[in-house]
Amino acid sequence: MTNDQKKAAVIGWPISHSLSPVIHNHWMKTHGIEGHYDKVAVEPDNLAEALDRFREEGFSGFNVTVPHKETVMAHLDKIAPLARQMGAVNTVQIADDGTLTGFNTDGIGLVTNLKKSVPDWPHDKPVLILGAGGAARAAALGLLTENVPMVMITNRTREKAEAIARDIGRGRMTVVDWEDRSHAVSAAGLVVNTTVLGMKGQHPLEIDLMAAAKDTVVYDIVYQPLMTPLLRDAEALGLRTVTGLGMLVYQAAAAFKIWFGVEVDYDDALRAELEAQFQ
């Protein structure tokens, strides 16, 4: 690869499962950007060393996934306000002088995917978020920005949900006991699973959707499998569903613009490439 070619990557541990190279390399090819996007396995103890290497090799930037989203922040020169509010970074831009700036595009990805998939989602009703990790925080911030009337959040460990409501709720978040999650469905226009429950190799998310209104949308950020048990249950009840794959794409689109200044979209060719990964 010559020096004038663009370089970017995603780091994590493990990282072999990542679909990010499929997405970014598609866009680079489509928009005539010479270069490559790779996935790089980085053990937690080697994080600083990896960042130094990216600087030295002239990378435009990199994406960050587990377990580095929080720990990478201590190694950055600048952190965008939204990423600081989320307490996590998923995108880092490397300036020509080597300055590292952290961003978080997860909330943008989640909301954009929702709007593209179900333009008429009931934004005038409360939202129910399941989970209280970084993805839940991103979801809550993104949806509060959309002016939903209330965000209900529930988690097995109530204290974690309370921390998110306290940090970002500003009076528009309420915590629901995990045991009451199925009851809370009746008030929600949107149900969002941000836990790993339902992911391949994990237990399914246990929640009863029978009380959901007919216009309720059920959104699962898990995308392996593409149709999780939660989404299958929702479809069986005639509810509209949103898979997590679009969130991955749209958070990547925001990162791509940060690095290369190019607006990209989820076109049919990319959709076909990604869906082929699940066959």
C-alpha positions in Angstrom: 0.0 0.0 0.0 1.5 3.3 -1.1 1.7 6.3 1.2 -1.0 8.2 -0.6 -3.6 5.5 0.0 -6.0 5.8 2.9 -5.9 3.5 5.8 -8.5 2.8 8.5 -9.4 -0.1 10.8 -11.5 -1.5 13.6 -9.8 -2.6 16.8 -11.2 -5.1 19.4 -10.5 -8.3 21.3 -11.8 -10.5 19.8 -12.4 -8.9 16.3 -12.8 -11.8 13.9 -16.6 -11.5 13.8 -16.6 -7.8 12.7 -18.5 -6.9 9.5 -17.0 -3.3 9.5 -14.4 -4.1 6.8 -17.2 -5.3 4.4 -19.0 -1.9 5.0 -16.1 0.5 4.7 -14.2 -1.3 1.9 -17.5 -1.2 -0.1 -17.8 2.6 0.4 -14.1 3.2 -0.4 -14.4 1.3 -3.6 -17.7 3.0 -4.5 -16.4 6.5 -4.0 -13.0 5.9 -5.6 -11.0 6.2 -2.3 -7.8 4.2 -2.8 -6.9 2.3 0.3 -8.1 -0.3 2.7 -10.0 -0.9 6.0 -8.9 -3.8 8.1 -9.8 -5.4 11.4 -7.0 -5.5 14.0 -7.0 -7.7 17.0 -5.7 -5.7 19.9 -5.3 -7.1 23.4 -6.1 -4.7 26.3 -2.5 -4.5 27.4 -1.4 -3.5 23.9 -3.8 -0.7 23.3 -1.3 2.2 23.6 1.1 0.4 21.3 -1.5 -0.1 18.6 -2.5 3.6 18.7 1.2 4.6 18.3 1.5 2.3 15.3 -1.6 3.8 13.6 -0.1 7.3 14.0 3.2 6.2 12.6 1.6 4.4 9.6 -0.6 7.4 8.7 -4.0 6.0 9.4 -7.0 8.3 8.8 -8.6 6.8 11.9 -10.1 3.7 13.4 -13.2 2.3 14.9 -13.3 0.9 18.5 -15.3 -2.0 19.8 -15.3 -4.1 23.0 -13.4 -4.1 25.2 -11.7 -0.8 24.3 -14.6 1.7 24.1 -14.0 3.2 27.5 -10.3 2.5 28.1 -9.3 4.2 24.8 -10.5 7.5 26.1 -7.4 7.9 28.4 -5.1 7.7 25.3 -6.9 10.5 23.2 -5.9 14.1 22.9 -9.5 15.4 22.4 -13.0 13.9 23.0 -16.1 15.2 21.4 -18.8 16.4 23.9 -21.3 13.6 22.9 -18.7 10.9 23.4 -17.7 12.3 26.7 -21.4 12.4 27.8 -21.7 8.7 26.7 -18.5 7.8 28.5 -17.4 5.7 25.5 -15.7 6.2 22.1 -16.4 4.1 19.0 -14.6 6.3 16.4 -11.2 8.0 16.5 -9.9 10.5 13.9 -6.2 10.8 13.4 -5.1 14.3 12.3 -2.1 15.0 10.1 -0.2 16.1 13.2 -1.1 12.8 15.0 -3.8 14.3 17.2 -6.3 11.7 18.2 -9.9 12.8 18.6 -12.6 10.5 19.9 -16.3 10.4 18.8 -19.3 8.2 19.4 -21.6 7.5 16.5 -23.6 4.7 18.1 -26.6 6.9 18.9 -26.6 8.5 15.4 -26.6 5.0 14.0 -29.4 3.7 16.1 -31.7 6.6 15.4 -30.9 6.8 11.7 -31.6 3.1 11.3 -35.0 3.5 13.1 -36.0 6.5 10.9 -35.0 4.8 7.7 -36.6 1.5 8.6 -39.9 2.8 10.2 -40.3 6.5 9.3 -43.6 6.7 11.1 -42.5 5.1 14.4 -44.6 6.4 17.3 -42.2 9.1 18.6 -45.0 10.6 20.7 -45.0 7.6 23.0 -42.5 6.5 25.7 -39.6 4.2 24.8 -38.6 1.1 26.7 -34.8 0.3 26.7 -33.6 -3.1 27.9 -30.1 -3.0 29.2 -27.8 -0.5 30.9 -24.5 -0.7 29.1 -22.8 1.6 26.7 -25.3 0.8 23.9 -28.2 1.6 26.2 -26.7 5.0 27.1 -26.2 5.7 23.4 -29.8 4.7 22.6 -31.2 6.8 25.4 -29.2 9.9 24.4 -30.2 9.5 20.7 -33.9 9.0 21.5 -34.0 11.8 24.0 -32.7 14.0 21.2 -35.7 13.0 19.1 -37.9 14.4 21.9 -39.7 11.3 22.9 -41.8 12.1 26.0 -40.2 9.6 28.3 -37.5 6.9 28.2 -38.1 3.9 30.5 -35.0 1.9 31.2 -34.7 -1.6 32.8 -31.8 -3.8 33.7 -31.1 -6.8 35.8 -28.9 -4.6 37.9 -31.1 -1.7 38.7 -28.3 0.5 39.9 -26.8 0.6 36.4 -30.0 1.8 34.9 -30.4 4.4 37.7 -26.9 5.7 36.9 -27.8 6.3 33.2 -31.1 8.0 34.2 -29.3 10.2 36.7 -26.5 11.1 34.2 -28.5 12.0 31.1 -32.2 11.8 31.9 -32.9 15.4 33.0 -36.3 14.3 34.3 -37.3 12.4 31.2 -36.1 9.0 32.2 -37.6 6.5 34.6 -36.2 3.2 35.8 -38.4 0.0 35.6 -37.6 -3.1 37.7 -36.4 -5.9 35.5 -39.3 -8.1 36.8 -41.8 -5.5 35.5 -40.3 -5.3 31.9 -43.2 -7.1 30.3 -45.8 -4.9 32.0 -43.9 -1.7 30.8 -44.4 -2.9 27.2 -48.0 -1.7 27.2 -46.9 2.0 27.6 -44.1 1.9 25.0 -44.3 2.9 21.4 -40.8 1.6 20.9 -39.0 -1.3 22.6 -35.2 -1.5 22.2 -33.1 -4.4 23.3 -29.5 -3.3 23.9 -28.4 -6.4 25.8 -26.6 -9.4 24.4 -29.6 -11.6 25.1 -30.7 -13.2 21.9 -27.2 -13.1 20.3 -25.8 -16.3 18.9 -24.5 -18.3 21.8 -26.5 -16.4 24.4 -29.8 -17.1 26.1 -32.8 -15.4 24.5 -34.3 -12.3 25.9 -37.4 -13.3 28.0 -40.1 -10.7 27.6 -43.8 -10.9 26.9 -44.9 -8.6 24.1 -48.6 -9.5 24.3 -49.5 -6.2 25.9 -47.9 -4.1 23.1 -50.1 -1.7 21.1 -50.5 -2.6 17.5 -48.3 0.3 16.3 -45.4 -0.6 18.7 -42.0 -1.0 17.0 -39.6 -3.6 18.4 -35.9 -2.9 17.8 -33.0 -5.3 18.5 -29.5 -4.0 18.2 -28.2 -7.6 18.0 -27.6 -8.6 14.4 -26.2 -12.1 14.7 -28.6 -13.7 14.1 -30.3 -11.1 12.0 -33.8 -12.1 13.2 -33.4 -12.7 16.9 -36.0 -14.6 19.0 -37.3 -11.2 20.2 -37.9 -10.0 16.6 -39.5 -13.3 15.6 -41.9 -13.0 18.6 -42.7 -9.5 17.6 -43.4 -10.4 14.0 -45.7 -13.3 15.1 -47.8 -10.7 16.9 -47.9 -8.4 13.9 -45.6 -5.8 15.3 -43.1 -3.9 13.2 -39.5 -4.8 13.7 -36.0 -3.3 13.2 -32.9 -5.4 13.0 -29.5 -4.3 14.3 -27.6 -4.5 11.0 -28.7 -1.0 9.9 -27.4 0.5 13.2 -24.0 -1.0 12.4 -24.1 0.5 8.9 -25.3 4.0 9.9 -22.8 4.4 12.8 -20.2 3.4 10.2 -21.5 6.0 7.8 -21.0 8.7 10.4 -17.4 7.5 11.1 -16.7 7.4 7.3 -17.7 11.0 7.0 -15.5 12.0 9.9 -12.4 10.4 8.3 -13.0 11.1 4.6 -15.6 13.9 4.4 -17.8 11.8 2.2 -21.6 11.2 2.7 -22.5 7.5 2.2 -25.6 5.4 2.4 -26.9 1.9 2.8 -27.3 1.1 -0.9 -28.6 -2.1 -2.4 -25.2 -3.5 -3.3 -24.0 -3.1 0.3 -27.2 -4.6 1.6 -26.6 -7.7 -0.6 -22.9 -8.0 0.5 -23.9 -7.9 4.2 -26.9 -10.2 3.8 -24.6 -12.7 2.1 -22.6 -12.9 5.4 -25.6 -14.5 7.1 -26.2 -17.2 4.5 
